[in-house]
Amino acid sequence: MLAQRLRRRVLCFLFHNPVLNDELFATSYVVPQPLLAGIRGTLFVYCLAVLVSNLAANIVHGAGWNWGAYFTTLTFFGITLYYGFAAYSTIRYMRRQKQRQQTVRQTQQQLMTVLDMEQQLATTSSLLADIEELPGAESFESDDKHHRSPVAVERPPSVVHQLALATQWILYESFTCFAPLVSLIYWALLFPTASATLDTPLDAWMGVSMHALNTALMFAEVLVLAKTPYRASHFGVLFVFLALYLGLAYFMVGVYGFYVYPFFEPRYFGGFIALLCLLIVNIVAVVWVIMLMVHRLRDLLYPRWLMKRQRSTVF
């Protein structure tokens, strides 16, 4: 019974959720679709290159074993995944739009052909109105009906596609919420100390990409590239992500005696780990509320601006 209820809720969320449609995840208010697909595909390749380079550098320096324990690495991995899903959904939506346009053109051409045939039949019938029966007229009408093109019915989205949209949604919200947190902690706490060094050009490139470019991409995605909405009820998902990461961080302490970040050490906050966790959750909650307000303002102002632009173009 529990499994059936869970399955029904998941299917209801995937197929009866008005937000989970291609337009909100594959289009932008201001950027054309071909350009949007190119930008997202390029950013996916770039983020993947940064991630692979960072992993290779850590392996060379003998730190590959704890590479996946850093919050920066995990959040940048989420950013890379997001751009992968976003590029896929954008390209797929473009292809489906082209297929729809081709289907509409073919249907219009077939309808014009049928209308021409009906007009010819009406002309012939008016000329032969004094004849009681038109031999072959019934067969011609039946053939005409058989030649009518049925309206193309679009296939419903698959479970895999809807799951991809839902994953992109969660990745987008975690990306836009965690990116400012990563930049703030790195540049305010870690960079002034010996915990972060940008000695070589490779380190500088990876450091700036993972701790500064991530926030720049967040602003670009929220304000220009994306149309994805924010939901206040999804904060619980981010809370689960934070709880899992804190468990991973102290798992590294318990098993390897390794503190991922220096502020996880007991000498900070007087050894009150709960105070540290509460502080992190509060910071994320503040960022979440700010992002929620920014998205609502964006979704309110952009449609008005587009309507004014269309009116000015018409008149």
Secondary structure, 3 states (H helix, E strand, C coil): CHHHHHHHHHHHHHHCCCCCCHHHHHCCCCCCHHHHHHHHHHHHHHHHHHHHHHHHHHHHCCCHHHHHHCHHHHHHHHHHHHHHHHHHHHHHHHHHHHHHHHHHHHHHHHHHHHHHHHHHHHHHHHHCCCCCCCCCHHHHHHHHHHCCCCCCCCCCCCHHHHHHHHHHHHHHHHHHHHHHHHHHHHHHHHCCCCCCCCCCHHHHHHHHHHHCHHHHHHHHHHHHHCCCCCCHHHHHHHHHHHHHHHHHHHHHHHHHCCCCCHHHCCCHHHHCHHHHHHHHHHHHHHHHHHHHHHHHHHHHHHHHHHHHHHHHHHC
